[in-house]
Amino acid sequence: MDAPEGRHQNIKTPDRDYLPGDNVLITSVEFGMANQYLLDLSKNVKRGLKTKAEMGWYSGYAPLGYLNTKTREKRR
């Protein structure tokens, strides 16, 4: 039997498979935890990039024509 249009039959993740008959409460809690992880990760990355910018560091690789050096070498 095919699932109604617009609905998924199965969601596969590295940890487990989510089937339509699974407990909705547990599935909702796991999806909520995943969403919270993404929100926290976003805040941490933005805070780290802002801190690097305040210190005068580039947020990624050096611009074209400049060398990338490791942190230990910068302190010398």
JOURSUL-V430441 format. One record per pair of residues at least 12 apart in sequence whose C-alpha atoms are under 6 Angstrom apart, sorted by the first residue. I is the first residue (numbers start at 1). J is the second residue. Records with the same first field share a line. If there is no record, write none. Layout:
I=J / J
This chain:
none
